[in-house]
Amino acid sequence: MQQRQLGPFTVSAIGLGCMNFCHAYGPAVPEAQAERVMLEALDAGVTHFDTAALYGFGASEELVGKFLSPHRSRFTLASKCGLIGVTQPDGKKVRAINGRPESIRATCEEALTRLRTDVIDLYYLHRWDKSVPIEESVGALADLIRAGKIRSIGLSEVSAATLRKAHAEHPIAALQTEYSMWTRNPEMGVLDTCKELGVSFVAFSPVGRGFLTSTPPDPSQFDDKDIRKSMPRFMGDAYQANLDLHPALRMLADEAGCTPAQLAIAWLLHRAPHILPLPGTTKVEHLHEDLGAANVTLDEGLMQSIDEIINTHTVTGNRYPAQARSEVDTEEIPGT
């Protein structure tokens, strides 16, 4: 596995996102299945594992702690605060954005317990709480570094301007945002700002939430809890228009001698050396397929062909519904 820099850490160029085990795309998978995927990833050379307090309202952190803590010295551990579960009077938990220092401290303490570790290597502010100055939230994270609870600070789904403000308060190690062939928002300024400031860029959903794979998902089969049900680009006529891109995607993958998912991840690896793709999966066979992207070579002509076929003008529909778009701070390309 080739290596890249994740802030101060040297990690596998391709990491593993641990959201899918219990969050976002339907019911949680059996624990044995999650364990097998995580341990197979570790044995295959993955040294960058990413989770968050939000995922399963702590369940993902618990899984990572249960199955990976015995191997803690072998990998870099990333988690997130600032987007958490809050218990309602009726006992139901709902997601909430909270970047206040006291919430960040409490979430970190809970995460350390769930992850069964004394320190988290990279701790992200999952969402910027726009009611709290970014400097105040980052200052709280800097206090956690000084307390020995975390080793470095990351941000998620923020703009270049917000990154600069945060970086002036305390050096930011990594910024994480959705980025793939069909989600190009980071190209509006964040990627260049990360490069300028020496900030690693972690690209989540590198295979387009399943679209950039050999078998794109059928929205009619989505589970009721699947977040893609409300994403405009997976809905109705927009999704049908996007499916028209798939024959060309498969043709490009055939030309590169790989699968569409491998092409999507390799495309990110070839975009810039400070980009680290972070795919997530619940299946061992998909894990090994994703990791195989590290061995795919794309020449300049093929990279250009990809950009001509799949870009902001050819993809139909926003990546998030209106409410979710209002919660992020990223530069949003109209219609994406």
Secondary structure, DSSP 4 states (H G I P E B T S, - for coil): --EEEETTEEEESS-EE-STTTSSSSSPPPHHHHHHHHHHHHHTT--EEE--STGGGGHHHHHHHHHHGGGGGGSEEEEEESEEEEE-TTS-EEEEE---HHHHHHHHHHHHHHHT-S-BSEEEESS--TTS-HHHHHHHHHHHHHTTSBS-EEEES--HHHHHHHHHHS---EEEEE-BTTB-GGGGTHHHHHHHHT-EEEEESTTGGGTTSSS---GGG--TT-GGGG-GGGSHHHHHHHHTTHHHHHHHHHHHTS-HHHHHHHHHHHH-TTEEEE-B-S-HHHHHHHHGGGG----HHHHHHHHHHSSTTTS-S-SS-HHHHHH--S---TT-
